[in-house]
Amino acid sequence: MRVLVADDHDLVRETIASFLVSSDGITVVETAATLDEALVAVQGEYVFDLILLDYNMPGMNGLNGLARMKEAAGKVPVSILSGTASPAVAQAAIEAGAMGFVPKTLGSKSMVSAVKFMAMGEVYAPFDFMQKAQEKTVGNLTERETAVLQGLCEGKSNKEIARDLDLQEVTIKLHVKTLSRKLEARNRTHAAMIAKERCLV
C-alpha cells in the first residue's frame, strides 16, 4: 500500500509518516508540505492507494483543495486530515467527496487502521468526534448552518465560506440570516461571539 501524507507542519507530517511506514501492509509513504507539492507527487512514479490532505495547509483554501486533488488523483481516495476543523467541516468534506476525515489527535493504531480502511474504499470518520456536531449544536442549527457559523468565527467572508463549502454565495447569505435568527444574534459578528461563548464550534 502506498500513501501520500501532505501537511505543512514538519513534526506532524513526519510523525504520521512514521506511524504508517512502521505498520504491516504499508510499503511506501511519501510526504508533501503544501497542496502544490502534493499535486506534483501524484504525477510522480507512485500510484497511491490513499492521499491524506491537511485541511489548513498552504494552497488548500478550505475544501477547494480537496476538489483540486480529487481531479488530479482520479480514482485514488482522498481524505482530509486536521487538528482544528469542526465536526461540521468534517461532514462537509465527506459530502464533497472526501473518503474520510482524520483528526490529528488519533492514536497511532487508530490512525493506521483508519488509513487502511479508507484505502479499501470505505468512508471513515470517528464516531465520537462526529457526535460532537450534535452535542455542540443549539438553537436547532443544521449541520450546514454550523459549518457556516464556523466560517464566521474564523472571520471569513460569505464568498470564502461559499468556496470552502462548495456552495453559492447567496446560499451562505441565507444560512447566515437563518442562523442569526435562531441564535437571536444582531449580525454575523454577534453570531460569532455567541458561538464562541457557547462553544458551538
Order of alpha helices (4+ residues) and beta strands (2+ residues): beta-alpha-beta-alpha-beta-alpha-beta-alpha-beta-alpha-alpha-alpha-alpha-alpha-alpha
